[in-house]
Amino acid sequence: MLRLYLDNNATTPVLPEVFDAMRPYFDERFGNASSIHHHGQETRAAVERARDSVASLLGCRAAEVVFTSGGTEGDNLAIAGLTSPGDHIITSSIEHHAVLLTCKHLEETGCDVSYVPVDGRGLVDPDDVRRALRPNTKLISIMMANNETGVLQPVAEIGKIAAEADIYFHSDAVQAAGKIAIDVNQIGCDLLTISGHKLHAPQGVGALYVRKGTQLEPMLYGGSHERSRRAGTENVPGIVGLGKAAELARAGFERGDDLKMAAARDHLERELLEIEATGING
Ligand SMILES: Cc1ncc(COP(=O)(O)O)c(C=O)c1O
C-alpha cells in the first residue's frame, strides 16, 4: 500500500544531506567538544559552525543560541529560567503543553499566570495581552504558529507591547521554524524556541534563542556548557544535523520554497473544500 505522510507538524524525516553531515560525528569525529585536544577541538568547531547556521536562520548572533534537547526543554528553560515566585506570566490558552504545563507548575510554586483566549479563527488579540499586563508581569509567552491549526499569531505586535511595558517576551516557534522566515528582531522577542525534528533535523535536539543580556536561571546544573546556560555534554551529531537543516531551510527561503508550499497548501484546501460536507472549523 502506498502511504502518504501528511503529518510534518508531528515530526519530519531527517533529510539525506542532514544525515550525511551528521554521520562523521558518530564515528571518526567522536571527540567531546569540551576537550582541549584535537578530537575535542574538531567537534567544538562543528558545534560552533552549527550555531552560526541556526543564528542565521533566526537573525540573531551566534552567542545568543543555546542548544537544547528540543522544543520542550527550550520552552521550560525560557519560562522557568526567567521567572520566580511572585512573578506574573501572560500566555495563551492554546499553547503547547511544553508551555502550558510549565506555567501550571509555576502557578503551584507561587507565580500568577493569565491565559488569554483566542477568537474563532484561533487568534490571540494583542489587546487582550495588553489588558492582562500587571505591575509584576515578568514574561509574555505566545507561540508563533499553533501546532494544531497552523494559525500564525501576531507576534510582532505582541513584541511591541512587551517592549513598551519593558517585560520579557518568549515565543515558541517550534512549528514555524523551517516553514516560514523568522527574524527575532522583527518579532521583538527576547527568547524563542525551535526544535530540530520539525525542520528535518533529528529528534532530541533544539535551540533556544536568548537575547544578549537576558539573565536565565539554568534548569540543569553541571558543567559550564553553552555559556553556563545549559549544562551537559553536547549532542554533537544532533547539533550538526540541526545546523545543516537550518542552512537548508534558509536556502529554501531564498529560493521561495515557502511560497510554493503555501500555494500548494492553499490549493489542497480549496480542492478539499470542493468535497460536499467539508468545511473549516471556526
Ligand atoms: C508548538 C510546539 N512546542 C513545543 C513542542 C515540543 O517540542 P519537542 O518535541 O522537540 O520537545 C512541540 C512538539 O510537537 C510543538 O508543536
The ligand as a Gaussian input file, in Angstrom:
#p B3LYP/6-31G(d) Opt

LIG

0 1
 C        4.391000      24.187000      19.372000
 C        5.251000      23.127000      19.975000
 N        6.028000      23.420000      21.022000
 C        6.832000      22.515000      21.590000
 C        6.880000      21.222000      21.133000
 C        7.795000      20.238000      21.795000
 O        8.932000      20.025000      21.005000
 P        9.810000      18.694000      21.181000
 O        9.020000      17.570000      20.572000
 O       11.072000      18.974000      20.426000
 O       10.068000      18.536000      22.635000
 C        6.084000      20.850000      20.041000
 C        6.080000      19.469000      19.535000
 O        5.161000      19.000000      18.921000
 C        5.251000      21.830000      19.443000
 O        4.467000      21.542000      18.407000

